[in-house]
Amino acid sequence: MATITASVRDPEPNQPMPHQLNVVLIEPEIPNNTGSIGRLCLATQSTLHLVDPLGFEINDTQLKRAGLDYWQHLDVVRHPGRNEFFASIPEGAPLAFFSKKAKTLYSEHRFQPGSYLIFGKETKGLSEELMQKYAGQTFRIPLYDTRVRSLNLSNAVSIVVYEAIRQLGM
């Protein structure tokens, strides 16, 4: 029986990743989630966008604890509001929104380099306005047990980011 081996080479430290993913948190409320997502973004060399208002102070000890000592190395952009965030996106940039209310599975989406992966706040998700405006660009992660209302935000972001990287072959 032949043994098949494969190796995955980690990218060189501090080299820009060709996927250029942008993780966007609209009005995040829980510092632990944001800290964990920040750590994920640093590990994948993705840019983290935080859209105000935040439900915590950026210097919150829980945020720092979840992000450990990585926060100062993170590529993070803070936007004063939703309108300002959308105005800052380059024209034609690929957008993908994520909500448990969407009809299409996240795995059916074809991710592109430079995608903006947009998530709503923990308690309410994306606004109805965004859901309607971007209905064709909104995706969900399947939940197979109806007793589970939703996934933790940091888990959902992890699933989507690594699916995007997998699709892009990075």
GIDADA-V889260 format. One record per backbone hydrogen bond with DSSP energy under -0.5 kcal/mol. NH is the residue of the N-H (numbers start at 1). CO is the residue of the C=O. If there is no record, write none. Layout:
nh:NH co:CO
nh:NH co:CO
This chain:
nh:4 co:2
nh:5 co:3
nh:9 co:7
nh:10 co:8
nh:15 co:12
nh:20 co:17
nh:22 co:115
nh:23 co:47
nh:24 co:22
nh:24 co:117
nh:25 co:23
nh:25 co:49
nh:26 co:24
nh:26 co:119
nh:27 co:25
nh:27 co:51
nh:31 co:29
nh:34 co:30
nh:35 co:31
nh:36 co:32
nh:37 co:33
nh:38 co:34
nh:39 co:35
nh:40 co:36
nh:41 co:37
nh:42 co:38
nh:43 co:39
nh:44 co:40
nh:45 co:41
nh:45 co:42
nh:46 co:41
nh:47 co:21
nh:48 co:75
nh:49 co:23
nh:49 co:47
nh:50 co:48
nh:50 co:77
nh:51 co:25
nh:51 co:49
nh:52 co:50
nh:52 co:79
nh:55 co:28
nh:60 co:57
nh:64 co:60
nh:65 co:61
nh:66 co:62
nh:67 co:63
nh:68 co:64
nh:70 co:67
nh:71 co:68
nh:73 co:70
nh:74 co:70
nh:74 co:71
nh:76 co:74
nh:77 co:48
nh:79 co:50
nh:85 co:81
nh:86 co:82
nh:87 co:83
nh:88 co:84
nh:88 co:85
nh:89 co:85
nh:89 co:86
nh:93 co:90
nh:96 co:116
nh:97 co:137
nh:98 co:118
nh:99 co:139
nh:102 co:99
nh:104 co:138
nh:106 co:140
nh:108 co:105
nh:109 co:106
nh:111 co:109
nh:114 co:19
nh:115 co:112
nh:116 co:94
nh:117 co:22
nh:117 co:115
nh:118 co:96
nh:118 co:116
nh:119 co:24
nh:120 co:98
nh:121 co:125
nh:125 co:121
nh:131 co:127
nh:132 co:128
nh:133 co:129
nh:134 co:130
nh:135 co:132
nh:137 co:134
nh:138 co:135
nh:139 co:97
nh:140 co:104
nh:146 co:144
nh:148 co:145
nh:149 co:147
nh:156 co:152
nh:157 co:153
nh:158 co:154
nh:159 co:155
nh:160 co:156
nh:161 co:157
nh:162 co:158
nh:163 co:159
nh:164 co:160
nh:165 co:161
nh:166 co:162
nh:167 co:163
nh:168 co:164
nh:169 co:165
nh:169 co:166
nh:170 co:165
